Amino acid sequence: MTGNQEPSTTALLWHGDHLALLDQRLLPEREVWLTYTDADGVASAIRDMVVRGAPAIGICAAYGLVLAARQAARYDDWRALIQSAARTLAGARPTAVNLSWALQRLQSVLNDADDAREAIRRLDLEARAIHDEDVAANHRMAEHALSIMDHGPFAVLTHCNTGSLATGGYGTALGVIRHLWHQGRLTRVYADETRPWLQGSRLTAWELQQEGIPVTLNTDGAAAQILRRGDVRWVIVGADRITANGDVANKIGTYGLAVLARHHGVRVMVVAPSSTVDRSLSSGDDIPIEERGADELRMIQGLPIAPDGISVYNPVFDVTPADLVDVIVTEQGVTWLQTPSSL
Ligand SMILES: CSC[C@H]1O[C@H](OP(=O)(O)O)[C@H](O)[C@@H]1O
């Protein structure tokens, strides 16, 4: 990879006997690291969004299972205890398939372990491999994406956070954006603030500003006007689950953005590792969509911004149908869903 600089930001650090997580609920004001030594703690961290982002939560679940194995080693029923921890971790969040994918990969390794110490060793190696593979995949996806984009330079718009804070490092959609910048092919990134959890304003704007990448923060509602102006060539987003027909579950608001992009002749690129593809589901209708608490809309940093007790609908993902996605990029390559000439 030429011209890439590893970003200084990272979401997680594995120390063999504990997992350190940057508490993303406190960014950008405060950088606070929390330490986890057991699977229940890691599951809570995922559920409470201390760490978030489909690939990142898969990697954390893998390390969480290693922690479970270390704690179970002293018991005769160590294998059953590890399996129980896997179920707890798998239940932390429903939409991103990376969580179950990572846990299934570790459990297949567990089956080959004859004793608890061997289980710890094998699980640790596999979890580290998943982490390393994710970073390598992000760099490969950036290369694949740039190979099909015109030289530019041009502006792009992105939604939510898909960077080093959402992955093992470098990022998926944000990895493509980083590579565009380092190759001199990017003029500006428009970052949707991404209500209600504000991954865009609190995380993406923070990541990009740290690296001197020109980023402009906009309300989700301003995306239409930005796309109408014509300087944005691509909408580039991540994914939490991609089904066999190319439907894409991603942060709430992605579907509306794809409709806007198609209306304004702007191409939509989805960037996600192959661990995000769930071929067991025939369409996005089958993807479980997480709904989170009402206070995510009613409050901001503890301050009420809506009438007390107001009814709230808070799905935190939506499904963009394949016919609104122009291209899907994974580490294995590029899949055009709309023939380029038709755009
Ligand atoms: C490369 S991260 C993929 C995906 O995860 C984010 O959701 P969340 O912040 O709730 O974990 C968002 O949908 C990203 O696009």
The ligand as a MOL file (V3000), in Angstrom:
LIG
                    3D

  0  0  0     0  0            999 V3000
M  V30 BEGIN CTAB
M  V30 COUNTS 15 15 0 0 0
M  V30 BEGIN ATOM
M  V30 1 C -17.6400 -0.1470 9.4170 0
M  V30 2 S -18.8550 0.0870 10.6400 0
M  V30 3 C -20.2910 -0.4310 9.8850 0
M  V30 4 C -21.5290 0.2400 10.4360 0
M  V30 5 O -21.6800 0.1770 11.8900 0
M  V30 6 C -22.2840 1.4180 12.3350 0
M  V30 7 O -23.3420 1.2260 13.2370 0
M  V30 8 P -23.1140 1.4690 14.8280 0
M  V30 9 O -22.3590 2.7480 14.9810 0
M  V30 10 O -24.5350 1.5320 15.3980 0
M  V30 11 O -22.3660 0.2510 15.3010 0
M  V30 12 C -22.7960 2.0360 11.0650 0
M  V30 13 O -24.0090 1.4120 10.6460 0
M  V30 14 C -21.6400 1.7060 10.1410 0
M  V30 15 O -21.9040 2.0050 8.8190 0
M  V30 END ATOM
M  V30 BEGIN BOND
M  V30 1 1 1 2
M  V30 2 1 2 3
M  V30 3 1 3 4
M  V30 4 1 4 5
M  V30 5 1 4 14
M  V30 6 1 5 6
M  V30 7 1 6 7
M  V30 8 1 6 12
M  V30 9 1 7 8
M  V30 10 2 8 9
M  V30 11 1 8 10
M  V30 12 1 8 11
M  V30 13 1 12 13
M  V30 14 1 12 14
M  V30 15 1 14 15
M  V30 END BOND
M  V30 END CTAB
M  END
